[in-house]
Amino acid sequence: MTPTISPNPIEDLNALLTFPFMVNALEAGTIVAVLAAVVGWYMVLRRQTFAGHTLSVMAFPGAAGAALAGLPTTLGYYLACGGAALLMRGARSSPGLGSPGRGSGAETATIATVQTVGLAAGYLFLSLNHAVLGGTETLLFGTFLGVSRGQVLALLLVAIAALAVVALATRPLLLETIDPEVARARGLPVAALDLGFLLVLALAVAATSQITGALLVFALLVAPPAAAQQLTMRPGLGLVLSIVFALVVVWLGLGVAYFSIYPVGFYVTSFAFALYLAARLWHATARRCAGPRSA
């Protein structure tokens, strides 16, 4: 029987925290929301959303392939995403592929090829192994409510490591993101920063995909950071807003899904889209209001 929302929000909150599976889901959701919000903010700013989408797609064949080989699916997530990141960066830097810059035709073609091959491999692995726990649905759409305590702790360690790397490289990474040519002129290792960020992005995607699934991870990686950048381009404030937005999306999604017959993923993606739409409308309204005054 599906629980119903009461007039008392405190009572509803206590109901949410009564069951260990909901506590685990809230803790895991909080961890992946913060990780996705921070890494996603740089990803959107760097215009590498297509690369992020491809990495999220690669989580699917990684998990399916690991299950087929009798390995932990978690290992498959990390190996596939990390390998795809190395492949995309390596192919982009190879001679004869045109400009290696972000958003170039060579990069887009390489990423699209990796994505296509990854999807085909994922479905092949699933067709060869019908014993994958939860099947296609779990791998693609995740299982927020099936998170174990061990997964929560593992996600926390991964998130701490990834966020520590981003924090240590904040200034050079931001400069390389905004103006790679200036960064190169100042002697910064642009290629290393670019590869390093792709690997951190792969780590974030692999960690988040274990909870959201290979498809829904993109909602957390893109919508909250993109909404924050509609409101401000100041790095500090933008990162804070991105984290707040991601937390709101995940917490609301989990809370509403607990009292509903519909899955968590539906609410997470719906709230993320609504948030981004509201930010776009706010930005457009603010520009129209500022227009006459600036003229």
C-alpha positions in Angstrom: 0.0 0.0 0.0 1.4 3.4 -1.0 1.8 5.8 1.9 -0.2 9.1 1.8 0.9 12.6 2.6 -0.5 13.9 5.9 -1.2 17.5 6.8 1.8 17.4 9.2 5.1 17.7 7.3 7.1 16.6 10.4 5.1 13.4 10.5 5.8 12.8 6.8 9.5 13.5 7.4 9.6 11.0 10.2 7.9 8.4 8.0 10.6 9.0 5.3 13.3 8.3 7.9 11.7 5.3 9.4 13.0 2.7 6.9 16.7 2.1 6.4 16.3 1.9 2.6 15.0 5.5 2.5 17.8 6.7 4.7 20.3 5.1 2.4 18.6 6.5 -0.6 18.6 10.0 0.9 22.3 9.8 1.9 23.3 8.4 -1.5 21.2 10.9 -3.3 22.8 13.7 -1.4 26.3 12.5 -2.2 25.7 12.1 -5.9 23.8 15.4 -6.1 26.7 17.4 -4.7 29.2 15.5 -6.9 27.2 15.9 -10.1 26.4 19.5 -9.4 30.1 20.5 -9.0 31.5 18.5 -11.9 28.5 19.3 -14.0 29.0 23.0 -13.5 32.4 22.8 -15.1 31.1 20.4 -17.8 28.4 22.9 -18.9 30.8 25.8 -18.7 33.3 23.9 -20.9 30.6 23.0 -23.4 31.3 19.3 -22.9 27.7 18.1 -22.3 27.9 15.8 -25.3 31.0 14.2 -23.8 29.1 13.9 -20.4 26.2 12.3 -22.2 28.4 9.8 -23.9 30.1 8.8 -20.6 26.7 8.3 -19.1 25.8 6.0 -22.0 29.1 4.1 -21.6 28.1 3.3 -18.0 25.4 0.9 -19.5 27.8 -1.4 -21.4 30.3 -1.2 -18.6 27.8 -2.6 -16.0 26.3 -5.1 -18.5 29.8 -6.3 -19.6 31.0 -6.7 -16.0 27.9 -8.7 -15.1 28.5 -11.0 -18.1 32.1 -11.5 -17.1 31.1 -12.3 -13.5 32.6 -9.1 -12.1 31.0 -6.5 -9.9 28.9 -4.1 -11.9 30.4 -1.2 -9.9 33.8 -2.1 -11.4 32.2 -2.1 -14.9 30.9 1.4 -14.4 34.3 2.8 -13.6 36.3 0.9 -16.2 33.9 1.7 -19.0 33.6 5.4 -18.2 37.3 5.8 -17.5 38.2 4.0 -20.8 35.8 6.1 -22.8 37.3 9.3 -21.4 40.8 8.2 -22.3 39.6 7.1 -25.8 37.8 10.4 -26.5 40.8 12.5 -25.3 43.3 10.3 -27.1 41.5 10.3 -30.4 40.9 14.0 -30.2 44.6 14.6 -29.9 45.6 12.3 -32.7 47.0 13.7 -36.0 44.7 14.0 -38.9 41.5 14.6 -36.9 41.4 18.3 -37.3 41.3 20.8 -34.5 41.5 19.3 -31.1 39.6 22.1 -29.5 36.4 21.5 -27.5 33.3 21.4 -29.7 35.3 20.8 -32.9 33.9 18.5 -35.6 36.6 15.9 -34.9 35.7 15.8 -31.2 32.0 15.5 -32.0 32.5 12.7 -34.5 34.7 10.8 -32.1 32.3 11.1 -29.2 29.4 10.1 -31.3 31.3 7.0 -32.5 32.2 6.0 -28.9 28.5 6.5 -27.9 27.2 4.4 -30.7 29.6 1.5 -30.2 28.9 1.6 -26.4 25.1 1.3 -26.8 25.5 -1.6 -29.3 27.9 -3.4 -26.9 25.6 -2.8 -24.0 22.6 -4.5 -25.7 24.8 -7.3 -26.9 26.1 -8.0 -23.4 22.5 -8.0 -22.1 21.3 -10.4 -24.8 24.1 -12.8 -23.9 23.4 -12.7 -20.2 19.8 -12.8 -19.0 20.8 -13.0 -15.3 21.7 -9.3 -14.9 19.9 -8.3 -11.7 17.1 -6.0 -12.5 17.8 -6.3 -16.3 17.8 -3.4 -18.6 15.5 -1.2 -16.5 17.9 -1.1 -13.5 21.0 -0.4 -15.6 19.3 2.4 -17.6 17.0 4.0 -15.0 18.8 3.1 -11.7 17.6 2.0 -8.3 17.5 4.8 -5.8 15.6 2.7 -3.3 17.9 -0.4 -3.5 21.1 1.3 -2.2 23.0 -0.6 0.4 25.0 0.9 3.3 28.2 -0.3 1.6 27.3 1.6 -1.6 26.7 4.8 0.4 30.2 4.6 2.0 31.8 3.8 -1.4 30.1 6.7 -3.1 31.2 9.0 -0.3 34.8 8.0 -0.7 34.6 8.5 -4.5 32.9 11.8 -4.1 35.5 13.1 -1.6 38.4 12.1 -4.0 36.8 13.7 -7.1 35.8 16.9 -5.3 39.3 17.1 -3.7 40.9 16.9 -7.2 38.5 19.7 -8.5 39.2 21.9 -5.5 43.0 21.5 -5.8 42.8 22.4 -9.6 40.1 25.1 -9.3 42.1 28.1 -10.5 44.0 26.6 -13.4 41.0 24.5 -14.4 38.8 27.6 -14.5 41.3 29.6 -16.5 41.7 26.7 -19.0 37.9 26.3 -19.2 37.3 30.0 -20.0 40.3 30.7 -22.2 42.6 27.8 -23.2 44.9 30.0 -25.2 45.6 32.3 -22.3 46.1 29.3 -20.1 48.6 27.8 -22.6 50.4 31.1 -22.8 50.8 31.2 -19.1 52.5 27.8 -19.2 49.6 25.8 -17.8 49.4 22.1 -18.8 46.3 22.5 -20.9 46.3 19.0 -22.3 46.7 17.5 -18.8 44.0 19.6 -17.4 41.6 18.6 -20.2 42.4 14.9 -19.7 42.2 15.3 -15.9 38.8 16.9 -16.1 37.5 14.2 -18.4 38.6 11.5 -16.0 37.0 13.3 -13.1 33.8 13.6 -15.1 34.0 9.9 -15.9 34.4 9.2 -12.2 31.4 11.4 -11.3 29.3 9.7 -14.1 30.2 6.2 -13.0 29.4 6.9 -9.3 26.1 8.7 -10.1 25.0 6.1 -12.6 25.0 3.4 -9.9 22.1 5.3 -8.3 20.3 7.1 -11.2 21.0 4.6 -14.0 22.9 5.3 -17.2 20.2 7.6 -18.6 19.0 9.6 -15.7 22.5 10.7 -14.6 22.4 13.3 -17.3 19.5 15.1 -15.6 21.6 15.8 -12.5 24.8 16.6 -14.5 23.2 19.2 -16.7 20.0 20.7 -15.4 21.1 22.1 -12.0 24.4 23.5 -13.3 22.7 24.9 -16.4 20.0 26.5 -14.3 22.6 28.1 -12.0 24.5 29.5 -15.0 21.3 31.1 -16.2 21.2 33.1 -13.0 24.9 33.9 -12.5 28.3 33.4 -14.1 30.2 34.1 -10.9 32.0 30.8 -10.1 31.5 30.7 -6.4 27.9 31.6 -6.4 27.2 29.5 -9.4 28.7 26.4 -7.8 26.7 27.0 -4.6 23.4 27.4 -6.6 24.2 24.3 -8.6 24.6 22.3 -5.5 21.5 23.7 -3.9 19.4 23.0 -7.0 20.7 19.4 -7.3 19.9 18.7 -3.6 16.4 20.1 -4.0 15.8 18.0 -7.1 17.0 14.8 -5.5 15.3 15.4 -2.1 12.0 16.4 -3.6 12.2 13.5 -6.1 12.8 11.0 -3.3 10.2 12.5 -1.0 7.4 12.7 -3.5 8.2 9.2 -4.9 7.8 7.7 -1.4 4.2 8.9 -1.3 3.5 8.1 -5.0 3.1 5.1 -7.3 5.5 6.5 -9.8 9.3 5.9 -9.9 11.9 8.2 -8.4 13.6 8.8 -11.8 10.4 10.3 -13.2 10.2 12.9 -10.4 14.0 13.7 -10.4 14.0 14.4 -14.2 10.7 16.3 -14.1 11.8 18.5 -11.2 15.2 19.1 -12.9 13.5 20.1 -16.2 11.1 22.4 -14.3 14.0 24.0 -12.5 15.9 24.7 -15.6 12.8 26.1 -17.4 12.2 28.4 -14.5 15.8 29.6 -14.5 15.6 30.3 -18.3 12.3 32.2 -17.9 13.9 34.3 -15.0 16.9 35.0 -17.1 14.9 36.1 -20.1 12.6 38.3 -18.0 15.6 39.9 -16.3 17.2 40.7 -19.6 14.0 42.2 -21.0 13.5 44.4 -17.8 17.2 45.5 -18.0 17.0 46.3 -21.7 15.3 49.7 -21.5 17.3 50.9 -18.6 20.6 49.9 -20.2 19.6 51.7 -23.4 
